[in-house]
Amino acid sequence: MKNIVKRTTLMARDMDKALAWYQQVMGMEVYYDKPVTLSGVGMAAGKAGDITRLVILKCEHPEIGMIGLLQWLDPVMEAPEIPTAVSYGMPTFVCGTDDCAEAHARAMALGTRVHSAPHEWSVEGADGNIKHFLGCSLFDPDGHFYEMNQLIRTEAKS
């Protein structure tokens, strides 16, 4: 069996704020933006008849790595406190970027909660080579955690 993860859908408290963050910080483009009335079967939240807004954003690839943002419109779903740390049940999104400093600057301009400013780090890759990155870590407006990594260089392991 062959599968791919095409999209991850995240719940958004304020669609306009979340959408601005993903467009400005992540450089994503809107692929889909429509109201969706839930059937009560597929989603493990809400109930049949709930009206939501689903926005699907894409990066460079037309299908893989999409992010969906889902906001409950009617009834409005009560949201928990926005997380400020990563814990069980919470994903860490790892993203490649060609300009970590610019992503960080745009995030700061939007008032983003930043865990770490751009810094250099390295790790041994799956191929055994050492990969050097400029990275920063930040939270989107709803508390989803992102690592933004810019590959600086790769060198053979000594």
C-alpha positions as CSV (number, residue, x, y, z in Angstrom):
1,M,0.0,0.0,0.0
2,K,1.3,3.4,-0.9
3,N,0.1,6.6,0.8
4,I,1.1,10.2,1.0
5,V,0.2,12.9,3.4
6,K,-1.4,15.6,1.2
7,R,-2.7,18.0,3.9
8,T,-2.8,18.7,7.6
9,T,-5.8,20.6,8.7
10,L,-5.5,22.9,11.7
11,M,-8.3,24.5,13.7
12,A,-8.2,28.3,13.6
13,R,-9.7,30.7,16.1
14,D,-9.6,33.7,13.7
15,M,-9.3,32.8,10.1
16,D,-8.2,36.2,8.9
17,K,-5.4,36.4,11.4
18,A,-4.3,32.8,10.7
19,L,-4.6,33.3,6.9
20,A,-2.4,36.4,7.0
21,W,0.3,34.5,9.0
22,Y,0.4,31.6,6.6
23,Q,0.6,33.9,3.6
24,Q,3.1,36.3,5.0
25,V,5.4,34.1,7.1
26,M,5.1,30.8,5.2
27,G,4.6,32.3,1.8
28,M,1.6,30.0,1.1
29,E,-1.1,30.7,-1.5
30,V,-4.8,30.0,-1.1
31,Y,-5.8,26.8,-3.0
32,Y,-9.4,26.5,-1.7
33,D,-11.7,28.8,0.4
34,K,-15.3,27.7,1.0
35,P,-17.9,27.2,3.7
36,V,-18.4,23.5,4.5
37,T,-21.5,22.1,6.3
38,L,-20.4,19.1,8.4
39,S,-22.1,15.7,7.9
40,G,-21.5,14.6,11.5
41,V,-19.6,11.5,10.2
42,G,-16.1,12.3,9.0
43,M,-14.8,14.9,11.4
44,A,-14.2,14.0,15.1
45,A,-15.4,17.4,16.2
46,G,-18.6,19.3,16.0
47,K,-21.8,17.8,14.8
48,A,-24.0,17.4,11.7
49,G,-25.1,20.8,10.4
50,D,-22.2,22.8,11.8
51,I,-21.0,25.4,9.4
52,T,-17.3,25.8,9.0
53,R,-14.9,27.7,6.7
54,L,-12.1,25.6,5.2
55,V,-9.2,27.4,3.7
56,I,-6.5,25.1,2.1
57,L,-3.1,26.7,1.5
58,K,-0.3,25.4,-0.7
59,C,3.4,25.8,-1.0
60,E,5.4,25.0,-4.2
61,H,4.1,21.5,-4.7
62,P,0.5,21.4,-6.0
63,E,-0.7,18.6,-3.6
64,I,1.9,17.6,-1.0
65,G,2.5,19.8,2.1
66,M,-0.8,21.7,2.1
67,I,-2.1,23.2,5.3
68,G,-5.9,23.4,5.8
69,L,-7.3,26.0,8.3
70,L,-10.7,25.2,9.6
71,Q,-12.8,27.7,11.6
72,W,-16.2,27.0,13.1
73,L,-18.7,29.7,12.0
74,D,-22.0,28.4,13.3
75,P,-22.0,27.6,16.0
76,V,-18.7,29.1,17.0
77,M,-16.7,26.5,18.8
78,E,-15.2,27.5,22.1
79,A,-11.4,27.3,21.9
80,P,-8.9,26.3,24.6
81,E,-6.1,28.6,25.7
82,I,-3.4,29.1,23.1
83,P,-0.5,26.7,23.8
84,T,3.0,28.3,24.5
85,A,4.9,25.0,24.6
86,V,4.9,21.7,22.7
87,S,3.4,18.7,24.5
88,Y,2.0,15.2,23.7
89,G,-0.6,15.3,20.9
90,M,0.8,18.4,19.4
91,P,2.7,18.3,16.1
92,T,5.9,20.0,15.2
93,F,5.9,21.2,11.7
94,V,9.4,21.3,10.1
95,C,9.6,23.5,7.0
96,G,12.4,24.3,4.6
97,T,12.9,27.9,3.6
98,D,15.2,29.8,1.4
99,D,15.3,32.8,3.7
100,C,15.0,32.1,7.4
101,A,15.8,35.6,8.5
102,E,13.0,37.0,6.2
103,A,10.5,34.5,7.6
104,H,11.5,35.5,11.1
105,A,11.2,39.2,10.3
106,R,7.7,38.8,8.8
107,A,6.7,36.7,11.9
108,M,7.9,39.4,14.2
109,A,6.0,42.1,12.3
110,L,2.8,40.1,12.9
111,G,3.5,39.8,16.6
112,T,4.3,36.1,16.4
113,R,5.4,34.2,19.6
114,V,8.9,33.3,18.7
115,H,10.6,30.4,20.6
116,S,14.0,31.0,19.0
117,A,15.4,33.7,16.7
118,P,17.5,32.6,13.7
119,H,20.5,30.6,14.8
120,E,22.9,28.2,13.2
121,W,22.8,24.5,14.0
122,S,23.8,21.2,12.4
123,V,22.8,17.6,12.3
124,E,24.0,14.3,10.7
125,G,21.6,13.6,7.8
126,A,20.2,10.2,6.8
127,D,23.0,10.0,4.2
128,G,25.7,10.4,6.8
129,N,26.7,13.9,5.7
130,I,26.6,16.9,8.1
131,K,23.9,19.4,7.3
132,H,24.3,23.0,8.5
133,F,21.2,25.1,8.9
134,L,20.0,28.6,9.9
135,G,16.8,28.0,11.8
136,C,14.2,29.6,13.9
137,S,11.2,28.2,15.8
138,L,7.9,30.0,16.2
139,F,4.2,29.5,16.9
140,D,1.4,30.3,14.5
141,P,-1.5,32.5,15.9
142,D,-3.3,29.3,17.2
143,G,-0.2,27.8,19.0
144,H,0.9,25.3,16.3
145,F,4.7,25.0,16.5
146,Y,7.0,25.5,13.4
147,E,10.7,25.0,12.8
148,M,11.9,27.0,9.9
149,N,15.1,25.7,8.5
150,Q,17.4,27.1,5.7
151,L,20.1,24.7,4.5
152,I,23.4,26.6,4.5
153,R,25.7,23.8,3.4
154,T,26.4,20.1,3.5
155,E,29.7,18.5,4.3
156,A,31.0,15.0,4.5
157,K,31.2,13.6,8.0
158,S,34.9,13.4,9.1
